[in-house]
């Protein structure tokens, strides 16, 4: 077989077809494939972030549920307005039950908060320290939320008995509901005492 100009042109034409097809078809397709892979990678990153956010949201739902249950438990410990008088009676009976003599009980201005209100009650109690200590322990065990932000203990100068004391304290009772009804309950209790 003779290799001439015609055959050389034919070989060059055969080699030019793949090179031309690369520039005409495959180069554009390769660029499109690279762009699609970049899009897929971005979408996968977005999916990963979305899955992480979804996991956090599930955790937030659990946390919200736990907090809702905690709020419900807290609200169960808050007496309603009509029960404030009963809590005051209970405190009064605890003091007397521990051989303490409540000398004065005076309610201060009711402080209204977002979901609750509080009634500060200034008390002066006279008695034995051991009875007062037991009174505080029983007060702590009450199912209602109470707080003692101020307390001053003094030895009773009028008594020669060892352990005789006078306590001046502020007892705060927390409750839920309307201020007016609680004020009425607190003033009616004050008038009875």
Kinemage of the C-alpha trace (Angstrom):
@kinemage 1
@onewidth
@group {chain A} dominant
@subgroup {mainchain}
@vectorlist {calphas} color= white
{ca unk a 1} P 0.000 0.000 0.000
{ca unk a 2} L 1.171 3.393 -0.942
{ca unk a 3} L 1.003 6.265 1.475
{ca unk a 4} L 0.310 9.443 -0.423
{ca unk a 5} L -1.205 12.820 -0.095
{ca unk a 6} L -4.703 11.493 -0.138
{ca unk a 7} L -4.059 9.035 2.628
{ca unk a 8} L -2.276 11.747 4.691
{ca unk a 9} L -5.278 14.050 4.305
{ca unk a 10} L -7.548 11.202 5.320
{ca unk a 11} L -5.476 10.516 8.465
{ca unk a 12} L -5.410 14.231 9.272
{ca unk a 13} L -9.177 14.370 8.804
{ca unk a 14} L -9.600 11.353 11.063
{ca unk a 15} L -7.462 13.034 13.747
{ca unk a 16} L -9.248 16.389 13.310
{ca unk a 17} L -12.693 14.891 14.009
{ca unk a 18} L -11.978 13.979 17.675
{ca unk a 19} L -10.088 17.224 18.283
{ca unk a 20} L -12.908 19.274 16.752
{ca unk a 21} L -15.531 17.273 18.649
{ca unk a 22} L -13.617 17.985 21.878
{ca unk a 23} L -13.750 21.731 21.256
{ca unk a 24} L -17.311 21.724 19.918
{ca unk a 25} L -19.024 19.162 22.194
{ca unk a 26} L -16.966 17.783 25.067
{ca unk a 27} L -15.398 21.013 26.383
{ca unk a 28} L -18.848 22.617 26.864
{ca unk a 29} L -20.170 19.389 28.395
{ca unk a 30} L -17.201 19.196 30.773
{ca unk a 31} L -17.775 22.790 31.884
{ca unk a 32} L -21.444 22.018 32.391
{ca unk a 33} L -20.557 18.883 34.402
{ca unk a 34} L -18.145 20.879 36.606
{ca unk a 35} L -20.837 23.528 37.188
{ca unk a 36} L -23.395 20.837 38.051
{ca unk a 37} L -20.969 19.194 40.503
{ca unk a 38} L -20.407 22.567 42.183
{ca unk a 39} L -24.197 23.035 42.430
{ca unk a 40} L -24.540 19.545 43.886
{ca unk a 41} L -21.811 20.288 46.446
{ca unk a 42} L -23.546 23.575 47.455
{ca unk a 43} L -26.895 21.786 47.712
{ca unk a 44} L -25.326 19.049 49.841
{ca unk a 45} L -23.871 21.707 52.162
{ca unk a 46} L -27.312 23.321 52.405
{ca unk a 47} L -28.867 19.930 53.168
{ca unk a 48} L -26.287 19.282 55.871
{ca unk a 49} L -27.004 22.668 57.442
{ca unk a 50} L -30.734 22.018 57.162
{ca unk a 51} L -30.367 18.632 58.876
{ca unk a 52} L -28.326 20.238 61.656
{ca unk a 53} L -30.937 22.971 62.044
{ca unk a 54} L -33.688 20.380 62.080
{ca unk a 55} L -31.866 18.453 64.822
{ca unk a 56} L -31.518 21.661 66.832
{ca unk a 57} L -35.205 22.410 66.281
{ca unk a 58} L -36.113 18.946 67.584
{ca unk a 59} L -33.973 19.648 70.646
{ca unk a 60} L -35.668 23.035 71.030
{ca unk a 61} L -39.072 21.370 70.883
{ca unk a 62} L -37.964 19.030 73.669
{ca unk a 63} L -36.627 21.970 75.684
{ca unk a 64} L -39.836 23.920 75.173
{ca unk a 65} L -41.823 20.914 76.370
{ca unk a 66} L -39.626 20.582 79.467
{ca unk a 67} L -39.923 24.303 80.218
{ca unk a 68} L -43.686 24.173 79.751
{ca unk a 69} L -43.864 21.318 82.249
{ca unk a 70} L -41.635 23.245 84.672
{ca unk a 71} L -43.864 26.312 84.379
{ca unk a 72} L -46.935 24.171 85.004
{ca unk a 73} L -45.302 22.685 88.106
{ca unk a 74} L -44.344 26.171 89.284
{ca unk a 75} L -47.869 27.475 88.725
{ca unk a 76} L -49.293 24.599 90.762
{ca unk a 77} L -47.294 25.896 93.709
{ca unk a 78} L -48.785 29.354 93.311
{ca unk a 79} L -52.015 29.704 95.208
{ca unk a 80} L -54.917 31.434 93.557
{ca unk a 81} L -56.112 34.766 94.908
{ca unk a 82} L -58.742 33.196 97.116
{ca unk a 83} L -56.156 30.860 98.687
{ca unk a 84} L -53.825 33.636 99.904
{ca unk a 85} L -55.883 33.977 103.067
{ca unk a 86} L -55.562 30.217 103.678
{ca unk a 87} L -51.784 30.397 103.305
{ca unk a 88} L -51.675 33.240 105.838
{ca unk a 89} L -53.777 31.214 108.262
{ca unk a 90} L -51.480 28.241 107.745
{ca unk a 91} L -48.413 30.361 108.573
{ca unk a 92} L -50.173 31.764 111.655
{ca unk a 93} L -51.068 28.248 112.836
{ca unk a 94} L -47.504 27.036 112.225
{ca unk a 95} L -46.220 29.823 114.472
{ca unk a 96} L -48.690 29.041 117.238
{ca unk a 97} L -48.087 25.297 116.864
{ca unk a 98} L -44.407 25.862 117.642
{ca unk a 99} L -45.156 27.873 120.812
{ca unk a 100} L -44.467 31.202 119.127
{ca unk a 101} L -46.503 34.333 119.716
{ca unk a 102} L -47.078 36.458 116.611
{ca unk a 103} L -47.116 40.039 117.947
{ca unk a 104} L -47.823 41.869 114.718
{ca unk a 105} L -48.673 40.953 111.170
{ca unk a 106} L -48.818 43.659 108.548
{ca unk a 107} L -49.127 43.300 104.772
{ca unk a 108} L -47.272 45.633 102.457
{ca unk a 109} L -48.198 46.734 98.968
{ca unk a 110} L -48.863 43.895 96.529
{ca unk a 111} L -46.267 43.668 93.788
{ca unk a 112} L -47.702 42.525 90.463
{ca unk a 113} L -45.401 40.706 88.033
{ca unk a 114} L -46.042 39.273 84.560
{ca unk a 115} L -47.598 35.933 85.561
{ca unk a 116} L -47.852 36.246 89.325
{ca unk a 117} L -48.069 38.669 92.205
{ca unk a 118} L -46.488 38.701 95.620
{ca unk a 119} L -47.664 39.901 99.003
{ca unk a 120} L -44.914 40.888 101.445
{ca unk a 121} L -46.014 40.342 105.050
{ca unk a 122} L -44.046 41.916 107.899
{ca unk a 123} L -44.253 39.766 111.022
{ca unk a 124} L -42.960 40.089 114.547
{ca unk a 125} L -42.785 36.798 116.420
{ca unk a 126} L -41.774 36.194 120.031
{ca unk a 127} L -40.860 32.822 121.465
{ca unk a 128} L -38.215 30.180 121.939
{ca unk a 129} L -35.466 29.838 119.325
{ca unk a 130} L -35.956 26.070 119.027
{ca unk a 131} L -39.651 26.621 118.236
{ca unk a 132} L -38.723 29.326 115.738
{ca unk a 133} L -36.238 27.019 114.049
{ca unk a 134} L -38.904 24.305 113.751
{ca unk a 135} L -41.338 26.947 112.441
{ca unk a 136} L -38.875 27.862 109.667
{ca unk a 137} L -38.394 24.223 108.730
{ca unk a 138} L -42.159 23.657 108.525
{ca unk a 139} L -42.549 26.874 106.558
{ca unk a 140} L -39.983 25.560 104.099
{ca unk a 141} L -41.967 22.334 103.663
{ca unk a 142} L -45.186 24.124 102.725
{ca unk a 143} L -46.386 23.136 99.251
{ca unk a 144} L -46.683 26.818 98.335
{ca unk a 145} L -43.903 29.143 97.281
{ca unk a 146} L -42.864 31.483 100.068
{ca unk a 147} L -39.715 33.460 100.642
{ca unk a 148} L -38.157 35.286 103.574
{ca unk a 149} L -36.069 38.140 102.118
{ca unk a 150} L -35.476 39.866 105.489
{ca unk a 151} L -35.091 38.553 109.002
{ca unk a 152} L -33.692 40.055 112.195
{ca unk a 153} L -33.296 37.834 115.271
{ca unk a 154} L -32.746 39.381 118.693
{ca unk a 155} L -32.536 38.005 122.158
{ca unk a 156} L -35.682 38.952 124.054
{ca unk a 157} L -34.466 41.466 126.669
{ca unk a 158} L -37.631 41.112 128.765
{ca unk a 159} L -37.123 37.395 129.319
{ca unk a 160} L -34.491 35.740 131.446
{ca unk a 161} L -35.107 32.353 129.811
{ca unk a 162} L -32.199 31.137 127.724
{ca unk a 163} L -33.201 30.962 124.037
{ca unk a 164} L -36.038 33.511 124.248
{ca unk a 165} L -35.977 35.641 121.135
{ca unk a 166} L -37.826 38.140 118.998
{ca unk a 167} L -37.887 37.767 115.236
{ca unk a 168} L -38.830 40.521 112.839
{ca unk a 169} L -39.166 39.156 109.344
{ca unk a 170} L -40.721 39.755 105.982
{ca unk a 171} L -42.499 36.740 104.544
{ca unk a 172} L -43.368 36.954 100.868
{ca unk a 173} L -46.238 34.860 99.560
{ca unk a 174} L -46.479 34.379 95.808
{ca unk a 175} L -49.842 33.910 94.131
{ca unk a 176} L -51.453 34.073 90.735
{ca unk a 177} L -54.366 36.187 89.672
{ca unk a 178} L -55.894 39.596 90.169
{ca unk a 179} L -54.351 42.145 92.532
{ca unk a 180} L -57.635 43.439 93.928
{ca unk a 181} L -58.836 40.048 95.140
{ca unk a 182} L -55.494 39.356 96.819
{ca unk a 183} L -55.516 42.770 98.500
{ca unk a 184} L -58.984 42.052 99.862
{ca unk a 185} L -57.858 38.658 101.188
{ca unk a 186} L -54.739 40.141 102.790
{ca unk a 187} L -56.648 42.997 104.463
{ca unk a 188} L -59.366 40.659 105.763
{ca unk a 189} L -56.691 38.395 107.272
{ca unk a 190} L -54.962 41.391 108.862
{ca unk a 191} L -58.227 42.516 110.446
{ca unk a 192} L -58.857 39.044 111.902
{ca unk a 193} L -55.379 38.749 113.366
